[in-house]
Amino acid sequence: MNTEIILNISQIILAILLMITIMIQSKGTGLGAAFGGGGNVYRTKRGAEKKLFQLTIIFAILFFGVALVNALV
């Protein structure tokens, strides 16, 4: 297969995964702040929320890297 095709497919897959992790993350935060929950109080992320946050960062870095390589190729 052509390298450009592989990079395009991996960039699409990473974009979809990044969107999914961002949507899952923001789903719980909007409701708490909307009903007067402590939206502005600092709290630490724990458990699955922390893993999801770290996974979002990893997907973002991978997406940026693939996009940069794709632009240079």
BELVENNOR-V858224 format. One record per pair of residues at least 6 apart in sequence whose C-alpha atoms are under 8 Angstrom apart, sorted by the first residue. I is the first residue (numbers start at 1). J is the second residue. D is the distance in whole Angstrom. If there is no record, write none. Layout:
i=[I | I]
j=[J | J]
d=[D | D]
This chain:
i=[4 | 4 | 7 | 7 | 8 | 10 | 11 | 11 | 11 | 14 | 14 | 14 | 15 | 17 | 18 | 18 | 18 | 21 | 21 | 21 | 22 | 25 | 25 | 25 | 29 | 32 | 32 | 33 | 33]
j=[70 | 73 | 66 | 70 | 70 | 66 | 63 | 66 | 67 | 59 | 62 | 63 | 63 | 59 | 56 | 59 | 60 | 52 | 55 | 56 | 56 | 49 | 52 | 53 | 39 | 38 | 39 | 39 | 40]
d=[7 | 7 | 7 | 6 | 7 | 8 | 6 | 6 | 7 | 6 | 7 | 6 | 7 | 7 | 6 | 6 | 7 | 7 | 8 | 6 | 7 | 8 | 7 | 7 | 8 | 7 | 6 | 5 | 8]
